[in-house]
Amino acid sequence: MDFSLDLFDKYLDRTRTWSIKWDPNYMIERFGTADLLPFNHAEMDFECPQPIIDILQQRNNHGIYGYTLVKPDYYDSVIQWYQHRHNIKFSREEILYSTGVIFSLRNVIQFFTNPGDEILIFPPIYRPLAEAATDQARKLIMVPLRLEKGTYHMDFDQIERTFQTHSLKLVILCNPHNPVGRVWTRMELQRLGDLCLNYNVMIVSDEIHCDLISQGHHYTSIADISPELGLKTIVLSSMTKTFNTSGLKISNIFIKNPEIRAPFFHFFDKKFIYAPNIFGILGMQAAYNQCAPWVDLLNQYLDDNFRFVQDYLTEHEMNIDLILREGTPLIWLDFRKVPLAPNQVFQHLIKNAHIIPYDGRDFLANGEGFQRLSIGYPRKILKEGLDRIKKAIQQL
């Protein structure tokens, strides 16, 4: 099927579709008004590619939506996608379907660690990744990322000291990183992986944004760095961010090590995920089998949107610094030069810009003064949001 960039300029009204971020009543309950543009969720407002729509409509027309088998075709689609798009080899027995990355992470932490165990994480980071540990009485050890010249880096000196001085059981990695947009290089992943091997620490890696990569950057899974690291790593991922299908509730867990895979899969089976969402299964197959060209165009459009934001901020001299984006459909904006206290920025944007950002203070540590926005919108919606921010800043 032929796709074109024009598809991403199409605007669809989602206000009466049960969308969380667009629901007027939700906005009123949460923020006191419905006159808001929501840029806070890590989802996009682009229509799904037609092959996904077609297969879901076809299955919907049947009229019965009972318990569903996961057939070999499903696993073949996943295997081929990772092989052809990312040059990563997974086998059928290494893959287990799930309902979502956070649900999977919570189960990984429950199975492989005990209450009181120490888990390493790198803030600023998506809070539910941390809460998956703290909600289960695990102890978070934080080594914040370093911001240098508009780009975030792992602080390897501090990371190594942390391995030396703590009894770490698990490292939570996010690649590409939410919210700062880093796509970790092979060298960075190797250095972190070597520490995990030296200190016998497992890695669980949230790689849900792995398909959304900016031109000039390359996604590498830490599980694919070396056979040894593959045996120490659990990868969590899904097609839902890539194809804007979060409502289908489908994801995958990848475990190469058979010694930990078998008992974990047995444990996970007891969670009574007896059968997956039929629409999630079919949607993922259609996405992975037919929609690679659509993803190529999506990444081009996201890159164009990022450049549009860059040019807009420069042209209007808004004293907002834009952190370099290497992946994800998200941007990380630095408002610390704006004449507002860091704890005032979010509410100022709500009340005066009439947009909903994701407050940087919610990303565990080192997020004060920052706001995360999605750029997965038709450009006219993105421009409207920027126009509103500009007006709000000019009022100061």
HUFEN-V50445 format. One record per backbone hydrogen bond with DSSP energy under -1.0 kcal/mol. NH is the residue of the N-H (numbers start at 1). CO is the residue of the C=O. Records with the same first field share a line. If there is no record, write none. Layout:
NH = CO, CO
This chain:
7 = 4
8 = 5
9 = 6
17 = 14
23 = 19
27 = 23
28 = 24
29 = 25
30 = 26
31 = 27
32 = 28
36 = 34
37 = 354
39 = 356
43 = 41
45 = 376
52 = 49
53 = 49
54 = 50
55 = 51
56 = 52
57 = 53
58 = 54
59 = 55
60 = 56
61 = 57
62 = 59
74 = 71
75 = 71
76 = 72
77 = 73
78 = 74
79 = 75
80 = 76
81 = 77
82 = 78
83 = 79
84 = 80
85 = 81
86 = 82
88 = 82
94 = 91
95 = 92
96 = 253
98 = 251
104 = 100
105 = 101
106 = 102
107 = 103
108 = 104
109 = 105
110 = 106
111 = 107
112 = 108
113 = 109
116 = 137
117 = 114
119 = 139
120 = 170
121 = 141
125 = 363
126 = 178
129 = 126
131 = 127
132 = 128
133 = 130
134 = 130
135 = 131
136 = 133
137 = 134
138 = 133
139 = 117
141 = 119
143 = 121
145 = 123
146 = 153
148 = 151
151 = 148
153 = 146
156 = 154
159 = 155
160 = 156
161 = 157
162 = 158
163 = 159
164 = 160
165 = 161
166 = 162
169 = 118
171 = 202
172 = 120
173 = 204
175 = 206
177 = 182
181 = 177
189 = 185
190 = 186
191 = 187
192 = 188
193 = 189
194 = 190
195 = 191
196 = 192
197 = 193
198 = 194
199 = 195
201 = 196
202 = 169
203 = 232
204 = 171
205 = 234
206 = 173
207 = 236
210 = 207
212 = 209
213 = 211
214 = 326
217 = 214
224 = 221
225 = 222
230 = 226
231 = 227
232 = 229
234 = 203
235 = 254
236 = 205
237 = 252
243 = 239
245 = 240
248 = 245
249 = 246
251 = 98
252 = 237
253 = 96
254 = 235
255 = 94
261 = 257
262 = 258
264 = 260
265 = 261
266 = 262
267 = 263
268 = 264
269 = 265
271 = 268
272 = 269
274 = 272
281 = 277
282 = 278
283 = 279
284 = 280
285 = 281
286 = 282
287 = 283
288 = 284
289 = 285
290 = 286
291 = 287
295 = 291
296 = 292
297 = 293
298 = 294
299 = 295
300 = 296
301 = 297
302 = 298
303 = 299
304 = 300
305 = 301
306 = 302
307 = 303
308 = 304
309 = 305
310 = 306
311 = 307
312 = 308
313 = 309
314 = 310
315 = 311
316 = 312
318 = 313
321 = 334
323 = 332
324 = 150
326 = 181
328 = 212
331 = 373
333 = 371
334 = 321
335 = 369
338 = 335
340 = 338
344 = 341
348 = 344
349 = 345
350 = 346
351 = 347
352 = 348
355 = 349
356 = 37
358 = 372
360 = 370
362 = 359
363 = 360
365 = 363
370 = 367
371 = 333
372 = 358
373 = 331
374 = 39
375 = 329
377 = 375
381 = 378
382 = 378
383 = 379
384 = 380
385 = 381
386 = 382
387 = 383
388 = 384
389 = 385
390 = 386
391 = 387
392 = 388
393 = 389
394 = 390
396 = 393
